[in-house]
Amino acid sequence: MIFMQKIKKILQDNLLLLGIIMTLILISVNISYTWNDYIAFSQITDEELRLQELGGIINYLNEMFTTSTLMGVITGDLNWEEKYRSYKPEYDKAIEEFIKLSSGSSNDKIRETEKIHEELFKIENETFKLIKLGQIEKANKLIYSDEYLNKKEIYTKSIQKIIRDTIEERIEKEKINFSNKLSKDIIFSAITLLVLLSGWSGVIIRFRKQIEAYQKAEKALKESEQRYHAIGELIPFGVWVFNPDGGVIYLSDSFRRLLGISLEESKKSGWLDRISKIDAERILTQWKKCVKIGSFWDYLFHLTGKDGKEYAILSRGVPIRDEEGNITSWAGINLDITEREKMEMELRKSRDDLEKRVAERTLELQKANETLKEEISERKRAEGELDRRKKELEEINKELISKNDELDEFAYMVSQDLREPLRNLIATGNNLKNKLQEGISEETKIDLNRISSISRGMALFIQDLLTLCKGGKNGLRYELFPLDECVEQALYSLAVRIEETKATIKRDPLPDIFGDRMLLTHLYQNLIENAINYVQEGPPVIELTSEKTEKGLVLGVKDNGTGIDKEYIDAIFKPFKRDPSQELFCRTGIGLGIARKAVEQHGGKIWVESNGGKGAHFRFTLG
């Protein structure tokens, strides 16, 4: 009992302090709630701006996907596919953030839109596959198909609609949430004020029993008004309390300073002079409706401050009722949303500018597409003309091959027909020479030798011609044999010339080879004979070379002759072509042509290395 009495005594002695603490706590909580609600509402603009920016990025990257694919089709250059792939990480990142910011009622629309873009990706990737396969025409048809163009248009419009719907939905939602929260805060503030007023009245009465009741009430009211005034000044443009008929009971100093009017002037509705006549009439009409039905007050209006600037004011209030439920007054706050309204205007302007830029870019791309279509059409016409010329050349080439085959066949037949008469002529010449060895003049002997020499030359020419013609026919016999056998046969055929010229033959070891014996024998025979004929001074020194190189096995015939001028190096392998300076040593002019054909029939290549006057080195490969 004594303990409880002590507690009661302490509470009574410190009741004023407790009242102050509770008052500050309630005021702080109320102000904190209201301010946090305002900050949360203001933050929506940052997300809206970022959403607009992401929409622009996504549309730009989408156009880059299309442009890279189109350039790949036009140029056939697969480097455009690498550029296409390089945009994908940035696009995925933008889409992820876009989905996060626009999550809500638009989720179904976003999934539908992404499904469309996956279909666009599929068409674009299929286009690059066709380019890799060289199917440019199919790729062109695919990327310009109605399906692709329609899906692309739907995708672009869907992104824009999602942005608009999301922003409108979130703004409306946040406005409702903010309105509800603010209404609750106002009610809480009014209740808090009433509780405080009632509580402080009791406190004052309890601690001022010695003072007359009127004085106590007057002082309490004065103190209460001061605290109420302090609370109002914490809120931008402050707190207001009106009579049901619209008369001003209280109006914060901050709001009156904005207008440049006194409290007395405000009580005469002087603040309405700062508003346009139309807005003032609307405010009065709306106020009468609220009073009539006892609803919440929620109105946005614009006014001109003392400083000449335009301000956007969001005014919100709630009716205060007595115990019987009658409205005794209205209490509310004025919020400065000028900056928010400015940001909303900038956001709308930014959105309009973005839409304008997108439209301009779309027009540019359409013009570019038209230009590309014209270039593609021109290229197709050029390709058609190329194909026609190619076919004409193919026909000409076929005709040339046919004529060449006919010529080879003719030469082969003529050579065969001439062989037998020449044999008879040579034999007759030899018999005549033997019969007339005695008793003929030297001049006659010279003439007979000349006839014999000319006959042998013609026989060799015919033999060379037959070899040359046979090299182009299908009658070759390929087998595996030692290449030395061909060299031995060639040296045997040239034994008389080697003995006459006292030629020295040096030989490297030669490998086994898969080829035609006769053709390779003629190859070595013509190269060795050519080496003998081109020696001007001294006996011929001929080397049969064999060397392993990076190209494989390289064979050759090297001599110490007069060499070949550079301007004739490429021509000497053609039949009947020779160095004019060496005509004294030449036979028919087709020996090196036979050599080249023999090498080519074995899948090889022949060439000569020579500096005029320092010999020549004929080198060749065989397959």
Secondary structure, 3 states (H helix, E strand, C coil): CHHHHHHHHHHHHCHHHHHHHHHHHHHHHHHHHHHHHHHHHHCHHHHHHHHHHHHHHHHHHHHHHHHHHHHHHHHCCCHHHHHHHHCHHHHHHHHHHHHHHCCCCCHHHHHHHHHHHHHHHHHHHHHHHHHHCCCHHHHHHHHCCHHHHHHHHHHHHHHHHHHHHHHHHHHHHHHHHHHHHHHHHHHHHHHHHHHHHHHHHHHHHHHCCCCCHHHHHHHHHHHHHHHHHHHHHHCCCCEEEECCCCCEEEECHHHHHHHCCCHHHHHCCHHHHHCCHHHHHHHHHHHHHHHHHCCCEEEEEEEECCCCCEEEEEEEEEEEECCCCCEEEEEEEEEECHHHHHHHHHHHHHHHHHHHHHHHHHHHHHHHHHHHHHHHHHHHHHHHHHHHHHHHHHHHHHHHHHHHHHHHHHHHHHHHHHHHHHHHHHHHHHHHHHHCCCCCCHHHHHHHHHHHHHHHHHHHHHHHHHHHHHCCCCCCCCEEEEHHHHHHHHHHHCHHHHHHHCCEEEECCCCEEEECHHHHHHHHHHHHHHHHHCCCCCCCEEEEEEEEECCEEEEEEECCCCCCCHHHCCCCCCCCCCCHHHCCCCCCCCHHHHHHHHHHHCCCCEEEEECCCCCEEEEECCC
